[in-house]
Each structure stands twice: as structure tokens, then as C-alpha cells.
Amino acid sequence: MRPPTARDLPPGGRLASLLLAALAWVPGGTPACPALCTCYVSPPTVSCQANNFSSVPAGLPPGARRLFLQNNVIGALRAGTFGPSTVTLWLYSNNISSIQPGTFRHLPALEELDLGDNPHLRVLAPDTFHGLRRLQALHLYRCQLATLPNAIFRGLHSLQYLYLQENGLLYLQDDLFADLANLSHLFLHGNRLRALSEGVFRGLPSLDRLLLHANRLSAIHRRAFGGLARLTILYLFNNSLAALPGDPLAALPALQFLRLNANPWACDCRARPLWAWFRRTRVSSSPVPCASPPHRRGTDLRNLRPRDFDGCPEEEDEEDAGGGGAGGGGVAVMGTPGRALGRPGTLPAAPPSAFYRDGLPPHDLRGPQPRPPPPSRDSRGPPGDARCPRVPCTPAAAAATPYQPAVLLPLLSLLLPRL
């Protein structure tokens, strides 16, 4: 006797059989999506943002390439949580206070890691990011990091964007960035740095943008910027600089945009190296208002005249010196779009949401701004996904398609009682 087939079943039974088959079918073999998350098939994406998760949800599909876990209350990260296919991992705006050694060690495909806006993250182990050879963007902004281990960035040869702003960094040791030969953007503003040593930026030949404003800098070594031959943007405003002894800016042949305002500049003999540098360069600069001596207060240092330095020694002492005081102010930044590390003087384009994260949008560099919801930074996936915190977004035609097989369950429950 042959086994019954779907044709032998009554009409209601055949319909139920078809529904059960549909329920069991998963497009592309994608595993089930974790509860309260939204999954997309192409590219494989899991969005679990803004769901009050206290830990990374279990059952993440091992083949997921993009994991969006921001705006939760996750407190700790443990090894073995994320799959080796992960390319983009967003964990910003959580309560992360500890990262277990080895958490990111087996993620060879990872290109972007966002751990920003975790105010309880105070300490990082030296090997936290070791092995991330393809990492291009690392976000550590708005945490509570006071120091960084010497080897924290070792081996990150592909890194191009490093966001360290709005922490509590007190100092940067020599050779901290020595392995980052491809780094183009370094954001260090909003910390508590007081001095820059000779080797602090050693090993950064591709650096294009360096933001150091809103610190407490009072001393910069005359060779601190040596080797930054491609730097086009330098922000030193809102610090405690009275002078730049030894003309450290002479080491920046590609510099295009400079901001030195909101510092207590001493417009006496100490100002002559900086004044002379302005006379022989064509750099777009903010005003450089004098704070002293009293009769020059408010005068732009750039507008001083040669006779203002009568009586000064022929050669300035090139030892490091400093001053005190701070202020505020700002001008808009301008630049040439396009990213080309091999073309000195061009301005590399930041990732799509970079300026939403550093607190200084490109059109307004006056100071920290309220942080808008970050847009999607990966054009390959569902546009607007990061802007829909609690309900599945409606992807565009070219975007990934969300997969949620549970929608068939209500239909099945209505039909089964009638069978």
C-alpha cells in the first residue's frame, strides 16, 4: 500500500500541508532570526537595535555580515559571540564596561567596529583589537578612556579612520600609532591632552586630518608633526597654547586648513616663528588673536609687522615652551572631495556618517552638537535601517529583503481548526 500524498488529502488538508511546507522553507538556508530582531537576506544582516537587550542576543546567524546592536544596555562582550563572517559591527550607545580578551580575535573579515558612546568603558586590554587586519574604521568616541595601552593599535595596518574624541585621555605616548601607515583621519578633540611629544604621531605618513581642538595643550614639541607630509587639516583651537616654539608647522607641506583661535597667544618675541611661517605659506586659517601683551590684545598675530619684533633675538630658542588659558570660536571647514591617499593635498572623504559621530558636522565646527540618529553607512544594505529602532524598515527595491517567517503562524492557526 502506497503512502498517502497531498492529492489524497481533503482540500483543507492540502492547504495546511502547503502552509507547513512554506513555514519550513527558509530562503537561502538562512537560520532563524533572534527574537525582537529583524534579519535581511542579502547582504546577510541582523538588526537588534534599541530593544533594551542587556546582553548580545543568542542565536545570531553565524553567516551574518552586518550586526546592528546599538542603543541597547549591553554591559559586557564575550569571546565566541560574533561569527567570522562579520564585516560591520555596531555596538555604540550601550553600557559596555568590559570586553573579554579574544572577543574580536577571530573576526578576520571585520572592517568597521563601533564601540563609541559607551560611558562605562574605561579600560581596554592591550590585545583587544589584535588580529583585525582588515579593520578600516574604529570608533571609540565618548567613552571614559583616560589612557591607551602601548600596543592597542598594533597590527591594524588597514585602519583609515580612528575616532578617539570626547574621552578623558591625559597623554599620548610615543609610537602609539606607529602601525597605522594607512590612517587618514585621526580625531582626538575633546580630551585632556596637555602636551605633544616628538614621536607621538610617528608612523602616520598617510594622515590627512588631525583634530586636536578642545584639549588642554600648552606645549607642542617642535618635531611633533614630523613625517605628516600629507596632512591637509589641523585643528588646534580651544587649547592653552601661548606659542609654537621651533616652528613645528614647517613640517606640514600639504597643509591647507588650520585653526589656531581660542588660544592665549603671546604676541611678543615668542610669536615670531609662527608669524614668519604665515608670511611664507598660503594656508587657509582662522584668526589668531593675541592675548598678550596688553597693548596687542585682540590683534591678529598674522597682521603683526616686522618692526613689532625689533629688539628680539635673531634666533629664537627652540626649546619647548607653553602658556595658559582657553576659549572658544570657530569657522567652517572647506575641502576638496574625494579620497586618494596617493595625492598629497587632497581631502579624503570620510565615511558617510563619520561627522555625525565626531560631534562636529562638516558644516558646523563651532563645538559639540546634539547627535542625530546615525544614517546607514553601508550603501550595500537596507537604507534607513539604522533609523528604524523598533519596527522593521521598508527597504528600497535594491535593498535587502527582510525575512520573518513567523508571519505564517497566524494563518496556520486559523486554518488548522477547520481541518
C-alpha positions in Angstrom: 0.0 0.0 0.0 1.4 3.3 -1.1 1.8 6.2 1.5 -0.8 9.0 1.1 0.2 12.0 -0.9 -1.1 15.6 -0.8 -3.6 14.7 -3.5 -5.2 12.1 -1.2 -5.9 14.7 1.4 -9.1 16.7 1.6 -8.9 20.4 0.3 -8.3 21.8 3.8 -5.6 19.3 4.5 -3.8 20.1 1.2 -3.8 23.8 2.1 -2.4 23.1 5.6 0.3 20.9 4.1 1.3 23.7 1.8 1.5 26.2 4.7 3.6 23.8 6.7 6.0 23.4 3.8 6.2 27.2 3.4 6.8 27.6 7.1 9.7 25.2 7.0 11.3 26.9 3.9 13.9 29.4 4.7 15.2 31.5 1.8 18.9 30.7 1.0 19.1 28.5 4.1 19.3 31.5 6.4 18.9 30.4 10.1 16.0 31.7 12.2 16.2 35.4 13.3 16.7 36.1 17.0 13.6 37.3 18.8 12.9 41.0 18.6 15.5 41.4 15.8 15.0 42.0 12.1 17.0 39.9 9.6 17.9 40.6 6.0 18.9 38.0 3.4 21.2 40.0 1.1 23.6 41.1 2.4 23.1 38.9 5.5 22.2 41.4 8.2 20.8 41.2 11.7 19.4 44.4 13.3 18.8 44.2 17.0 19.0 47.9 17.9 17.1 49.7 20.6 15.4 46.7 22.1 16.8 47.0 25.7 19.0 44.0 25.4 21.3 43.6 28.4 23.5 41.1 26.6 24.1 40.2 23.0 21.1 38.1 21.9 21.7 34.4 21.5 21.2 32.7 18.1 22.9 35.2 15.9 23.2 33.7 12.4 26.9 32.7 12.0 26.9 33.9 8.4 25.7 37.4 9.2 27.9 40.1 7.7 26.4 43.1 9.4 25.3 43.2 13.1 23.5 46.3 14.4 23.3 46.1 18.2 23.4 49.8 19.1 21.2 51.7 21.5 20.7 48.8 24.0 22.0 48.3 27.5 24.6 45.6 26.8 27.1 45.5 29.6 29.8 43.0 28.6 31.2 41.4 25.4 32.5 37.8 25.5 34.6 35.7 23.2 32.8 33.5 20.7 29.8 35.8 20.4 30.3 37.0 16.9 30.8 34.9 13.7 33.9 35.1 11.5 31.8 36.5 8.6 31.1 39.8 10.4 32.1 42.8 8.4 30.3 45.6 10.2 29.6 45.6 13.9 27.8 48.5 15.6 27.8 48.4 19.4 27.6 52.1 20.1 25.3 53.6 22.8 25.3 50.7 25.2 26.6 50.2 28.7 29.7 48.2 27.8 32.1 48.2 30.7 34.2 45.1 29.9 35.5 43.3 26.8 36.7 39.8 27.3 40.1 39.0 25.7 39.6 37.3 22.4 36.2 38.8 21.7 37.3 40.2 18.3 40.2 37.9 17.7 38.5 35.5 15.2 36.8 38.2 13.0 39.1 38.3 10.0 36.6 40.0 7.8 35.7 42.9 10.2 36.0 46.3 8.5 34.1 48.6 10.9 33.8 48.4 14.6 31.8 51.0 16.5 32.2 50.9 20.3 31.5 54.6 20.8 29.3 56.3 23.3 29.8 53.6 26.0 30.4 55.8 29.1 31.3 52.9 31.3 34.2 51.7 29.0 37.2 52.9 30.9 39.9 50.3 30.2 41.0 48.3 27.2 43.3 45.3 27.2 46.4 45.7 25.0 45.3 42.9 22.7 41.6 44.0 22.4 41.9 44.6 18.6 44.7 42.3 17.7 44.1 40.2 14.6 41.8 42.7 12.9 43.9 43.0 9.8 41.1 44.3 7.6 39.7 46.8 10.0 39.2 50.2 8.3 37.2 52.2 10.9 37.4 52.0 14.7 35.1 54.2 16.8 36.0 54.7 20.4 34.5 58.2 20.9 32.6 59.3 24.0 33.8 56.6 26.4 35.8 57.2 29.6 39.3 56.2 28.4 42.0 58.0 30.3 44.9 56.1 28.8 45.6 53.7 26.0 47.9 50.7 26.2 51.1 50.9 24.2 50.2 48.1 21.8 46.4 48.7 21.5 46.6 49.5 17.7 49.4 47.1 16.8 48.8 45.3 13.6 45.9 47.4 12.4 47.6 48.1 9.0 44.3 48.7 7.1 42.9 51.2 9.6 41.9 54.5 7.9 39.5 56.2 10.4 40.2 56.4 14.2 37.7 58.1 16.4 39.0 58.8 20.0 37.3 62.1 20.6 35.5 63.1 23.8 37.2 60.7 26.1 39.4 61.6 29.1 42.8 61.0 27.5 45.5 62.6 29.5 48.5 61.9 27.3 49.6 60.0 24.2 52.8 58.0 24.3 55.4 58.0 21.5 54.7 55.4 18.8 51.2 54.7 19.9 50.0 54.9 16.2 53.2 53.6 14.7 51.5 50.7 12.9 48.8 52.8 11.2 50.5 53.6 7.9 47.2 53.9 6.1 45.4 56.1 8.7 43.9 59.2 7.1 41.6 60.6 9.8 42.5 60.9 13.5 40.0 62.5 15.8 41.4 63.4 19.3 39.4 66.5 20.2 37.6 66.9 23.5 40.2 65.1 25.6 42.5 66.4 28.3 45.9 66.3 26.5 48.4 68.8 27.8 51.4 68.2 25.6 52.5 66.5 22.3 55.9 64.8 22.3 58.3 64.3 19.5 57.2 60.8 18.5 53.5 60.9 19.2 52.5 60.9 15.5 55.3 58.8 14.2 54.3 56.2 11.6 51.4 58.2 10.1 52.6 59.0 6.5 49.0 59.0 5.1 47.4 61.2 7.7 45.2 63.8 6.1 43.0 65.2 9.0 44.1 65.7 12.6 41.7 67.2 15.1 43.2 68.2 18.4 40.9 71.1 19.5 39.2 71.4 22.9 42.1 69.8 24.8 44.4 71.4 27.3 47.5 71.6 25.1 50.1 74.1 26.3 53.3 72.5 24.8 54.0 71.0 21.4 57.4 69.6 20.6 59.0 71.3 17.6 59.2 68.0 15.8 55.7 66.6 16.9 54.4 66.9 13.3 57.4 65.5 11.6 56.5 62.9 8.9 53.0 64.2 8.4 53.7 65.2 4.8 50.1 64.6 3.6 48.3 66.4 6.4 45.8 68.9 5.0 43.7 69.8 8.0 44.9 70.6 11.5 42.8 71.9 14.3 44.4 73.2 17.5 41.8 75.8 18.6 40.5 76.0 22.1 43.6 74.9 23.9 46.2 76.6 26.1 48.8 77.5 23.6 50.8 80.7 24.1 53.4 79.9 21.4 54.7 77.3 19.0 58.5 77.2 19.6 60.7 75.9 16.9 58.1 76.3 14.1 56.6 72.8 14.2 54.2 73.7 11.3 57.1 73.8 8.9 56.9 70.0 8.7 53.5 70.2 7.0 54.0 70.9 3.3 50.5 69.9 2.3 48.6 71.8 5.0 45.5 73.6 3.6 43.3 74.4 6.6 44.5 75.5 10.1 42.6 76.6 13.2 44.5 78.3 16.0 41.9 80.6 17.5 40.8 80.4 21.2 44.4 80.1 22.5 46.2 82.6 24.7 48.7 83.6 22.1 51.6 85.7 23.3 52.4 88.3 20.6 55.9 89.2 21.8 59.2 87.7 20.6 57.7 84.2 21.1 55.3 84.8 18.3 57.9 85.4 15.6 58.4 81.8 14.4 54.6 81.4 13.8 54.3 84.9 12.3 57.2 84.2 9.9 55.5 80.8 8.9 52.3 82.6 8.0 54.3 85.1 5.8 55.8 82.3 3.7 52.7 80.0 3.4 49.2 80.2 1.8 47.2 78.3 4.3 43.5 79.0 4.9 43.5 79.9 8.6 41.2 81.0 11.4 42.1 84.3 13.1 44.9 84.1 15.6 44.0 86.8 18.2 46.7 87.9 20.6 46.1 87.6 24.3 49.2 89.4 25.4 51.0 91.9 25.8 48.1 94.2 26.8 48.7 96.7 24.0 48.3 94.0 21.4 45.3 92.1 22.9 42.8 91.3 20.2 45.2 92.0 17.3 45.5 89.2 14.8 49.0 87.6 15.1 49.1 87.3 11.4 48.9 91.0 11.0 51.9 91.9 13.1 54.7 93.9 11.3 58.4 93.3 11.2 59.1 96.3 13.4 56.9 94.6 16.1 59.8 92.3 16.6 62.5 94.9 16.8 64.8 94.1 19.7 64.0 90.4 19.6 67.0 88.0 19.4 68.0 86.9 15.9 67.3 83.3 16.6 64.5 82.1 18.8 65.2 79.5 21.5 63.8 76.2 20.1 63.1 74.5 23.4 59.6 73.6 24.1 57.5 76.3 25.9 53.9 76.7 26.8 51.2 79.0 28.3 47.8 79.0 29.9 44.2 79.8 29.2 41.5 78.7 26.8 38.5 79.9 24.9 36.1 79.2 22.0 35.3 80.1 18.5 35.1 78.6 15.0 34.9 78.8 11.3 33.6 76.4 8.7 35.9 73.9 7.1 36.3 73.7 3.3 38.0 71.0 1.3 38.3 69.1 -1.9 36.1 66.0 -2.0 37.5 62.6 -3.0 39.8 60.2 -1.3 43.2 59.4 -2.7 46.0 58.6 -0.3 48.5 58.9 -3.1 47.6 62.5 -3.9 49.1 64.9 -1.3 46.9 67.9 -0.7 43.6 66.3 -1.5 41.0 65.8 1.2 39.9 62.2 1.7 36.2 61.7 2.1 35.1 60.5 5.5 32.7 57.5 5.8 29.1 58.6 5.2 28.4 59.0 8.9 31.8 60.0 10.2 30.9 63.5 11.0 27.7 62.5 12.8 29.9 60.6 15.2 32.7 63.1 15.9 30.4 65.8 17.2 31.5 68.3 14.6 29.5 68.1 11.4 31.5 69.5 8.4 29.1 72.5 8.0 29.4 73.5 11.7 32.7 73.2 13.6 31.7 75.5 16.5 31.7 72.8 19.0 29.9 69.6 20.2 26.5 69.3 18.7 23.5 67.1 19.6 24.0 63.8 17.9 21.3 63.0 15.3 20.3 59.4 14.6 23.2 58.0 12.5 22.4 57.2 8.9 23.2 53.9 7.4 26.9 53.8 6.4 26.8 50.9 4.1 25.1 51.5 0.7 25.0 47.8 0.1 22.3 47.2 2.6 18.8 48.3 3.6 18.8 52.1 3.5 17.4 53.7 6.6 17.7 50.5 8.7 19.6 52.3 11.4 16.8 54.9 11.6 14.0 52.4 12.4 14.8 51.5 16.0 11.8 49.3 16.9 9.9 48.3 13.8 11.2 46.6 10.6 12.1 49.2 7.9 10.7 49.1 4.4 13.7 48.6 2.2 14.0 50.0 -1.2 13.9 47.9 -4.3 17.6 47.4 -4.4 17.9 46.8 -0.7 18.0 43.6 1.2 14.7 41.8 1.9 13.7 41.2 5.5 13.0 37.6 6.4 10.4 37.0 9.2 8.8 33.5 8.7 6.7 33.9 11.8 4.1 35.8 9.9 2.8 32.5 8.6 1.9 31.3 12.0 -1.3 33.3 12.4 -2.6 32.0 9.1 -1.9 28.4 10.1 -3.6 28.8 13.4 -6.8 30.0 11.6 -6.8 27.1 9.2 -6.0 24.1 11.4 -9.2 24.2 13.5 -11.2 23.8 10.3 -9.4 20.7 9.1 
